[in-house]
Amino acid sequence: MTSYFVTATGTDIGKTYVSANLLRHWRRDGRAIAALKPVMSGFDPAQLGASDAGQLLLAMDAPMDTGGLNLISPWRFAAPLSPDMAAAREGKVIPYDKLVDTCRAVSGMMPEDGRLIIEGVGGVFVPLDDKHTVMDWMKDLRIPILLVAGSYLGTISHTLAALAAMKLHGLAPHAVIINESPTSPVPVAETVAVLQRHAPEARILTLPRNADVAAVAALANAL
């Protein structure tokens, strides 16, 4: 069984776009698949299909209902804020130990040839509660990390900063995935080349905007 933790250099970079495409590919490939988006803020029940969890359910061809939602995303909050702040608005706290245990339990139930995606929230240092961030979550799970970055102006600094922060915490991504931004000032290949020069140890892959089946398969096969 292979599990991946999908994180990003920031918010709205494309974690769900990458995750959903990989899930669809593995489903077409006949593999057992599962996904978790355990923590989600800015959630509107009336817009389930448009939410991150909804997009993952759709990619897995799973029921788009409350039962499916509860399985994939047990900690959901209405305010479009960092999870700790969104939870506080509702008088709640994310139970960090239970969050980690839930991810481990789902991983343990997967068949040997299965694929599991655990999608984080925001970037690598988003707070989950008063003490823990996404970085702690990744450290405690110790599964391969996919770091999603964009190709927008500024992404090079953001990506190198995320890589440096992860290194300071004893982590390194299994791969960096450059998800083509809607408005990209330079070709993706040039962004990759600059990043590779400054982070030669990183394995950098790409996923174009509106990726077709072949592009997604190429990404999945390169992981």
C-alpha positions in Angstrom: 0.0 0.0 0.0 1.3 3.5 -0.9 0.1 6.5 1.0 0.9 10.1 0.1 0.5 13.3 2.1 -0.3 16.2 -0.2 0.7 19.6 1.0 1.5 22.9 -0.7 3.5 26.0 -0.6 0.3 28.0 0.3 -3.5 28.1 0.0 -5.3 27.6 -3.3 -2.2 26.3 -5.0 -3.9 23.1 -6.3 -3.6 20.3 -3.8 -7.1 19.1 -4.6 -6.6 19.4 -8.3 -3.5 17.2 -8.1 -5.1 14.7 -5.6 -8.3 14.3 -7.6 -6.4 13.7 -10.8 -4.2 11.0 -9.2 -7.2 9.3 -7.7 -9.0 9.2 -11.0 -5.9 7.7 -12.6 -5.5 5.0 -10.0 -9.2 4.2 -10.2 -8.9 3.7 -14.0 -5.9 1.6 -13.3 -8.1 -0.7 -11.2 -6.4 0.0 -7.9 -8.2 0.3 -4.5 -8.2 3.9 -3.6 -9.0 6.1 -0.6 -8.7 9.7 0.3 -8.9 11.9 3.4 -9.3 15.6 3.6 -9.6 15.4 7.4 -9.6 19.1 8.1 -11.5 21.6 6.0 -12.4 25.2 6.7 -14.6 27.5 4.6 -17.0 24.6 4.2 -20.6 25.3 3.0 -22.8 22.2 3.1 -24.9 23.7 0.3 -21.8 23.6 -2.0 -20.6 20.1 -1.2 -19.7 19.3 -4.8 -17.5 22.3 -5.1 -15.6 21.7 -1.8 -12.2 20.0 -1.6 -13.8 16.9 0.0 -16.6 16.9 -2.6 -14.0 16.9 -5.4 -12.2 14.0 -3.9 -15.4 12.0 -3.5 -16.3 12.7 -7.1 -12.8 11.5 -8.2 -13.3 8.3 -6.3 -16.9 7.8 -7.7 -17.9 7.7 -4.0 -21.4 8.7 -2.6 -21.7 12.5 -2.5 -23.7 12.5 0.8 -23.3 13.1 4.5 -22.0 9.6 5.1 -19.3 9.9 2.5 -18.4 13.4 3.7 -18.1 12.3 7.3 -15.7 9.5 6.4 -13.4 11.7 4.2 -13.6 15.0 6.2 -14.6 14.6 9.8 -13.4 18.1 11.0 -15.3 20.7 8.9 -15.7 24.4 9.8 -17.6 27.2 8.1 -15.3 30.2 8.5 -12.7 30.5 5.7 -9.8 30.9 8.1 -6.9 28.8 9.4 -8.3 25.6 11.0 -7.5 26.7 14.5 -9.3 30.0 14.1 -12.2 28.4 12.2 -12.7 25.8 14.9 -12.5 28.5 17.6 -15.3 30.4 15.9 -17.5 27.4 16.6 -16.2 26.8 20.1 -14.2 23.7 19.1 -10.7 22.5 19.0 -9.3 20.0 16.5 -8.2 16.9 18.5 -4.7 16.5 17.1 -4.0 13.0 18.4 -7.3 11.8 17.1 -6.5 13.4 13.7 -3.2 11.5 13.5 -4.8 8.3 14.7 -7.6 8.5 12.1 -5.1 8.9 9.3 -3.1 5.9 10.5 -6.2 3.8 10.9 -7.3 4.4 7.3 -3.8 3.7 6.1 -3.8 0.4 8.0 -7.0 -0.7 6.3 -5.8 -0.3 2.7 -4.9 -3.4 0.7 -1.3 -4.0 -0.3 -1.7 -2.6 -3.9 -3.9 0.3 -2.8 -3.3 4.0 -2.9 -4.3 6.5 -0.2 -4.1 10.3 -0.4 -4.2 12.4 2.7 -4.7 16.0 1.7 -3.5 18.6 4.2 -4.9 22.1 4.6 -3.2 25.3 3.3 0.6 25.3 3.4 3.2 23.5 5.5 2.9 25.7 8.6 -0.8 26.2 8.8 -1.9 26.0 12.5 -4.2 23.1 13.5 -4.4 24.1 17.2 -2.5 26.1 19.7 0.6 23.8 19.5 0.5 21.9 16.2 0.8 22.8 12.5 0.7 20.8 9.3 4.4 20.3 9.7 3.8 18.4 12.9 1.1 16.4 11.2 3.5 15.4 8.4 6.3 14.5 10.9 4.0 12.3 12.9 2.6 10.4 9.9 5.9 9.8 8.3 4.5 9.0 4.8 5.8 10.2 1.5 5.0 13.9 1.0 3.9 15.5 -2.3 4.6 19.3 -2.2 2.4 21.1 -4.6 3.6 24.5 -5.9 2.3 26.8 -8.6 4.0 28.5 -11.5 2.8 32.0 -10.7 5.2 34.9 -10.1 6.8 34.4 -6.6 6.5 30.6 -6.6 10.2 30.1 -6.7 10.7 31.9 -3.4 7.7 30.2 -1.8 8.8 26.8 -3.0 12.4 27.1 -1.8 11.2 28.5 1.5 8.8 25.5 2.0 11.7 23.1 1.1 14.0 24.8 3.6 11.4 24.7 6.3 10.8 21.0 5.8 14.5 20.3 5.8 14.9 22.0 9.2 12.2 19.7 10.5 13.9 16.6 9.1 11.5 16.2 6.2 12.0 16.1 2.4 9.2 15.7 -0.2 8.9 12.6 -2.2 8.3 14.9 -5.1 7.6 18.6 -5.8 4.7 18.9 -8.2 4.5 22.2 -10.2 0.8 22.7 -10.9 0.5 25.1 -13.7 -1.1 28.4 -12.5 -3.9 29.9 -14.5 -1.8 33.1 -15.1 1.8 32.0 -15.4 4.3 34.7 -16.5 6.9 32.2 -17.8 6.8 28.7 -19.2 6.6 26.0 -16.5 9.8 24.4 -17.8 11.7 27.6 -17.0 10.4 27.6 -13.4 11.4 24.0 -13.0 14.9 24.7 -14.3 15.4 27.5 -11.8 14.1 25.5 -8.9 16.2 22.5 -9.9 19.4 24.7 -9.8 18.6 25.9 -6.3 17.2 22.6 -5.0 19.2 20.0 -6.9 18.1 17.3 -4.4 14.4 17.7 -5.2 12.5 15.6 -7.7 10.4 18.1 -9.6 7.4 17.0 -11.6 4.7 19.0 -13.4 1.0 18.9 -14.1 -0.5 21.2 -16.7 -3.7 23.1 -16.3 -6.6 21.1 -17.7 -4.4 18.0 -17.8 -5.5 15.2 -20.0 -5.3 11.5 -19.2 -1.8 11.1 -20.6 -0.4 14.0 -18.6 -1.9 12.6 -15.4 -0.6 9.1 -16.1 2.9 10.5 -16.7 2.8 12.2 -13.3 1.4 9.1 -11.5 4.0 6.8 -13.2 6.8 9.2 -12.1 5.9 9.1 -8.4 
